[in-house]
Each structure stands twice: as C-alpha cells, then as structure tokens.
Amino acid sequence: MIVVIDHPTLEETQVEKKKLVAYQTNEGVLDGGFKVTEPKTTVSADGFNAPEMNSYGNSFRDYDAETERKKIVEEFYRQNHINQTVDFVKRMREEYGKLNKVEMSIWECCELLNTVVDESDPDLDEPQIEHLLQTAEAIRKDYPDEDWLHLTGLIHDLGKVLVHPSFGGLPQWAVVGDTFPVGCAFDESIVHHKFFKDNPDYNNPAYNTKCGVYTEGCGLENILISWGHDDYMYLVAKENGTTLPPAGLFIIRFHSFYALHKSGAYTHLLNEEDKENMKWLKIFNKYDLYSKSKVKIDVEKVKPYYLSLINKYFPQKLRW
C-alpha cells in the first residue's frame, strides 16, 4: 500500500549569497553515446549560492558541533560501523535485489519519503522531499540543459524508503549515513572511524588490508559498498530499465561515499570510467550538501517539470 501525502504550498525565501566556484561547459559523450557537458571552470554569477552554515548555525558535516542532534548522529554511526559487514551487505543485496516489495511511480515514492527524517544527518531535520527538491532546483539553476542531472538530484535519496514498513522497516543504520567499501580496510577518514573496532570484519585478515578481496583498478562496479539507500536506489533504477546515463547511476550509488569524493580515499580501486564519472559526482556533491537549508520549494509549482523528466527516463511504474 502506498501512502500519498498532500504537500502544502511553500514560500521560497532568499539565502545569504556566497561565492562558489561553479563550472564552464564543454560537450562530451558518456558510455552509450549519451551527450553531457564537461565541468565548468568559471564562477557563475547567477548560479546556486551555497550558505556558509547549516540550519543549526554550524559548518556543514561538523560531527563535533554541540547540537541537539550530536548524540543521535554518534549513536547512529556506532551501530552502522559495527553491523555493516561483508555478510550483511551480501544478504541485503540478495533480499532487496528481488524488487518484490512494492510497485509504484517515482513521484509516489517522493511523497512516501516525506515521512522520513535522516538520523545520520547533522545538517538537516526536515522531511526528505524538501532536500530532494532543494538539490534538484539548485542543479537546475546552474545546469539548465542537463535534465538528467536535475532528475538525479530529485531521486538520489529515494532509497531511504527502506525505513518504511512497506519495505520491511529497516533500522536507519542500514539505510542512511556515509557509505564505504566492505571487504577491505576501513579508511580512517570515515566519520566516527573508532566504532569499526567492534565490527567483525575489522580483524579479519581477508578483509583488513588496503585492497582486501579486491585488486587495484578493479572498478567500483566490482566492490561491495555498505548497504543503504544509495545502493538500493541504484538497483531499483538499473533493474527497472532507466535511461539515465552512467554518470547518473554512478551519482546515485556513490553520493554518500564521502571517504572517496571528499577525502580522496580508495582511489586505488577506481578504473578509468570511475575517474570520468567522479567529475560529475563532485559537481553533484556541492548541491547535495550545501542545498540543505531552510529554503522552501513550492512543490506544486515545480511538480509538472519533474513529472515530465520522470516520464522521459523511467517507466510509469517501478518495482521496488
């Protein structure tokens, strides 16, 4: 059963502008002949302006800031780091890869997700549809011709519906938070790394070396990433025959892999295609992270545009 939630019309407010490096375009072709643009290198005067602080008045991704959410976030990562093992990830991929939980459209999933607040996020306590639309609209402002990227912004977190009873009601530690490879050493750049010491894989000699069960340059498509909404939404999109380009699927699967795209860890596992897709992931991350604010989006106003993109890149109904 799908719960459809009515959204009130929300008023947009202005955020304080901050100059950020944007990107200058050059056309390129991704695998499969899908044409996109290359990253810009100039500052966009009219583009998205990132706020300096999150909605709590602190720097973004500051896990040490004394806020009301600090203890919640820390406990979340304790459970996450203890329980995300190779065996657990394999079981989750096998179970949820069946896509036999629910059948619904992308927009129905957006509405269902509006009941979810991410316990791992130190920057935001708003319902998820707010973040999805903030991200998508910020990208749309700077990249008006890249409609695939707008839609990627809208759907990148839809896998968080895994916490909903219709999907088995997984605990948040198995759905949200930063992701990381399992089957090799846990890099120290991963937030709250200290909790990995209680993970069964931590002292397993097969899994605790730099490469573990992988080889250098094997490509991220060949690794197991900690289970959560990223990998689940990737499986949903891929198995339902989306026509999004490979860069879109890469963003969906690895947008929470901060140890890679923020700290530069695990680059020894990348292949050449990953390195190309990383350009788009780093662009996307600016909007995913810094659009988390109290700025409101008029849902009904933008809904027709995103419905047109959904119809372009996805079937009417998807298996979840």
N, C-alpha and C positions, 0 to 999 in steps of 0.2 A: 504494500500500500504506500502510495506516495503522498506526502503531506505538502500541499501547496499553500504557501504563506503569502498573504497580501502585504505589500510594502507601501508605506506612506510616501507621499511626495516629499523629497528632502531638499532643503535650500542649500545652494553652494555658498561657501564662504571663501575669502581670499587668505592665502597663507603668505607669510613673510618670504620675500624672494631671496634666493641665494644663488650666486653664480656657480654653475657647474659645467665641466667640460662635457659637451654633447658630441655629435658625430657628423661627419660630412660624407655624403653618399657617393659610391661608385657601384655600378651594377655588377653582379656576379651570378653564377649559376651553381646551385647546390646539387647534390646527387639526385638523379631522377629528372634533371633538366628544369628544376623549379627555380625561377629567377627571383633573386632578392637583391638587396643593396649591401654594399660593404659598409663597415662602421665609419661614422663621421669623425673628423678630427678638429672641427671648429666649434666655437661656442654658439649655441642657438639663443638669440636674444629673446625670442618669443616662446621658447620651449618650456618644458617642465622645470620648475624650480623646486629643488629639494629643501625641506625645512631643516633647520640646524638641530632641532630636538624632537624627540618623540612626544606622544600625547601625555607623558608623565613629566615632561620638562627635563629629560635626561638625554644623553647621547644615545644613538641607535645601537642596539646589540650590546648594551652595557650590562653584563650579567652580575656586576658587583654593586650596582647602584642600589641604595637603600629605598626600595619602593615596596608598595603593598603586595607586589607580585613576586618579589625576590624568592621567598621561601617556596612558593608554589612551583616556580620555574626550576629551582635547585632540586626539589624532590622529584619533579618530573624527570630530570636528566639522570638522577641516581637510578631510578627504575629502568629507564631507557638503556643506559650503558651496561647494566647488569644483565638484562634479558635479551638484548639483540645479539644473537649468536648465529653461526652458520646454520645450525639445525633449525632454529626458529625461522630464519628467513626462507629457507627451503620449504618448510611446512606452509608458511603463509602464501608464498608464490604458487604453490600447488593448489591450495584451497581456493584462493581468491582469483587465480587464473582461470578457473572454470567459468567465471562470469555468469553465475546462476542465481544471484541474489535478488535482483530487481530488473525490470525493464522500464526505462524512462528516457526522456529527452535531456539534452544538455541544460536547457533552461529550467526544467523541473528540478534538476539536480542543484542548480544555483539557488533555487528557492528553498529546497530542503536543507542546504548548507547554512542557511541563515539562522539556524538554531544552534550553531556551533561557535564556541569561543575557544581559541587555541591556548591551552595552559602553558605551552613551551615558549610563548612569545612575550619577551619583556617589554615590547613596544606598543602593544595593542590589546584592548579588551573589547573591541567592537565585534558584532556579528560578521561572519566571514564575507558575506556578499558585499559589504562596504569595501573591504580590502580588494576584492576581485575587481570591482568597478573602478576604484581609485587607480589601481595598477593599469588596467586596460585603457582608461581615459588619458592617463599621463603618457602612455606609449603612443596613443592615437594622436596626441597633440604634437609630438616630436617626429613621428613617423607616419604621416597621414596615408602614404601609399602602401604601407606594409600591413595589409589587413590580416594576414596570417599571424602577425605578431600581436595585433590587438586581441584576436581571439585567444591566442596562447595566454595572454595576460588575464583574460576572463576565466579561463578554465584551469589554470595551472594548479590551483588548490582544491579542485572539486573532489579529489580523492579523500579529503577529510571527512566525507560522509561515512567512512568506515566506523566512526564512533556512534553512528545512528543505529538504533535497534534493528532496522530493516537489513543491516549489513552485519549483524552479529554483535554490535556494540563493543568493538574492540576498545581496550583502555587507551588513553591518549598517548602513552609512551610508545605504543605500537602504531601510531598514526601520524603524529606531528613531530616537530623538532628537527634539528640538524641531522643530516644523513652522513654516512661514512661507509667505506667498504668493510665487509666481514670476510674472514678468510686470510687476512694479513694483519700486520701490526696496526694497532690503533694509534694514529699520529697524535703527538702531544698538542697540536694546535686545535684539536677538537674541544669544544667548550665542555667544562667540567670533566676533564680527562681523568681526574683522580678516581672517579667511580668505576672505571674499567677494571680496576684491580680485582673486583669481585665478579667479573664476567668469566664464565667457564673457559672461554677461548683464550683468555689473556695469557695463561701459562702453557698453552698447548703448543708444542714446538712446530706443529704443522701449520699453525696459523699466526705465530707471533714474530715472524721475520718481516723484513721490508716488503718482499713480494709474496710471501706466504705460498698459497696454492697457485698464484698467478705468475706470469712472466713479464718482463719489461716490454712495453709497447703492445701489450695484448689487446688493448682497446677496452673502453668502459662497457661496451655491449657484452663483454665476456666476464665481467665481475659481478659478484653479488653485493648489492647495496643494502644497507639496513632497511628493514621493511617499514613502509609508511605510505602516506598519501601520494608521494611523488611516483614511486614505482607502480602503485596500483593504478593511478590515472594514466600512466604510460601504457600499461597493459590494456586498459579499457579503450584508449584511443587507438592503439595499434590493432587490436583484435577486432574492433568494430569497423576497420577499414577507413580511418580518417585519411584525408588527402592533404593534411598539413605537411609541410616539408620536413626533412630530417632534423633541421635545426629546431623546429617547434617541438618535436618529440624529445630531443636532447634536453631542451629547457625544462620541459615538464618533468622528466625523470631526474634531473640533477640540480634543480634550482635551490634545493636545501643542502647541497653538498658544499658547505662553506669552507671546509678544510681545503678543498681544491680551488674554488674560484675566488676566495678571499685570502687564504693563507699560502696558496701555492704548493700544498702537499699533494702527494700521489701523482704528480705529473709524470713519473716514470712509467705509469700504466697507460698513458694516452697513446693512441695511434694518430695518424695524420688527419683522419676525418674528425676525431675528437678535437684536435687543435683548431680546426676551422670552426667547428660548432661552438667552441669556447668563446670566440669573439662575440657571438650573439648572446651567449649566456651571461657574459659580463655586462653587456648592454642591458639586458633584461633585469639583472640584479639591481641596478640603480633604481628602477621603477618599482620593483617588488619590495625593496627595503624602504626607500625613502618616501614612498607614497602613503605609508602608514601614518595617518594623521586624523584629525577630527573634521577634515573637509568632507562635506556630504555631497553625494551624487544624486541627481534626480533620476531615479530608477526608471520610471515610466517614460521619461524623455529619451533616454538612450537605448531602451529595450528594443525598439524596432531595428536599429542598426545592428545590434549583436545577434538578433534572431536571423537576420539576413546572412551573417557570417557563419552561424551555426548550420544553416541550410546549405551553404556553399561547401563546407569542409566535413560535415558529418551526416550520417543518416538521420532520419526523423526520430527514430527510437534506437537506443543503445542497450546492449546487455551489460549489466554491472555485476 
